Structures are given as structure tokens and as C-alpha cells.
């Protein structure tokens, strides 16, 4: 008897669930903003973490890749909505670190000498 169920059955169930299904299953729609809020693990800055292929990845980056396409090397996935836990692909866009810092400054989110945060 396992505390959290049979690990062999969990592997089969988890591997059968597509990444898009996980995103839909673990988000909550906020009607007013249109944000899809990641309801599972968050890091210390509020960004969602999703496990794909046994690796923890940023949920907003995975959502962007699944819904929109490949993220070019060295690029960031930024939020129009400024909600780190949002994974709605229509709220996400690709940009450089410089774009991220400019977006941060324009929106008045500049917190300290290290910038607004990382995605």
C-alpha cells in the first residue's frame, strides 16, 4: 500500500496526459483579465512550474511552445498581463532580456538594480 497510490499506475496515467491537457487541467480562468492562472507549483517569484519529461520547466514557456511555437534560443517569454503565473498564450510574447527590462520600466515595475524578474 503506497501513501499516494501505486507509482506504476501513476506513471502510466501521467505519461498518457498531453502537455496541453495538463495546462488546461491545472489552470483557472480569471474572467475579468482573461488570465489562465497556473494552480500547481510556483517558484519564489510566482512563475508556474510544470514537469514535462521529468524535468521542471516554466509553465508559461511550455504553454507558449505548445500553443504558439518554438522559442528561439536566448529569448524570453514575457507577459502582457504582468501576471507571472499566467499561462494564457495570448498574454505571452517573445522578447530579449533588454525587451523584458524595457517592458518592466515602462510599466513602472522596476524594483531594484537587478531588474524586474526573470522568465
N, C-alpha and C positions, 0 to 999 in steps of 0.2 A: 504494500500500500504506500503510494507516494503522496506527500503532502499536497502537491499541486497537480496531481494526476499522473498518468502514465507518460513518461518522457518520449517513448516511441510513438505513441499516438499524437502527441503534440508536434513532433517533427513532421509527421505526415500532414496534419491539418495546416500547420504554418506554411509548409512548402507549397501546398495547394492554393494558397491565397495569393492573388496577384498583388503587386505593389499598389496599383490604383485602388483595388478593393480595400487594402489596409488604410490608405489615405482617406477613403470615404468612410470607412468604419470608425476611424479614430479621430474624426473631426466633428466639430459642432459649428453649424452655420449661424452667424450673427446677422440677422436680417437687416438691421439698420445700416451696418457698414459693408455687408457682403463678405466679410472675412470668414474664412474657414479656419477655425481655431483648433490647433493640434492639442488633443486632450490626453496624450500619453506623456512620456518622459520629456522634460525640458532641461536645458542646461542652465547655468547660473545667470545667463543674460536673457533667458526666456525663449531661446530658439528651440524648436522641437527636434527631437532625436528619433529616428526610425531605424530599425535594424533591417538591413537587406543583405542577403548572403552572409549572415552572421557578423556583419560589420555595422556599427552605429554611424549614421550619416545625418546631416542636417535635413530635416523633413521638408523645408521649403525648397532646398536644392533638388531633392528627389522628386518632389511634386512638379517642379519646373521641367525636369528632364522627362518625366513620364507624360506630361500634358503638352509641352511645347517642343522640346528637343534638347539636343546636346548643349552643354555649357562649355564654351571654348576654354582651353587651358588658361589658367591665371585669371579668369574672370570671376566676378562675384555675382550672386543673385540678390538683388536689392528689393525692398518693399515700397511700393507707392503708398501703402496704408500705414507704414511705420509701426506695424504690429509684428514683433519678432516671431510669435507663434502662429501667424497666418500662413497657410499653405495654398491659398487660392491662386491658381496660376495667372489669373487676370490682374492680380495685385502685385505680381512679380515681374522684374525686368533684369536684364543682364547689364553689368557695368564694371568698370575698373575700380580699383581702390580709390583713385582720385575722384571718380564719379560718386562713390559712396561718401567720401568726406565732403564734397561739394553739396550733395543732397542733404547731408546732415546739417551743414552750416546754414543753408538756405531755409531749412525748416526749423531752425533755432534749437537743434538738439545737441549742439556742441557742449560736451560735458567737461572735458579736461584736455590736457596736452596730448593725450593718446587718441583722441577722436571719439566717435560715437559708438563704436562697436564693430564687430567683425561678422561677416556672413560668408 
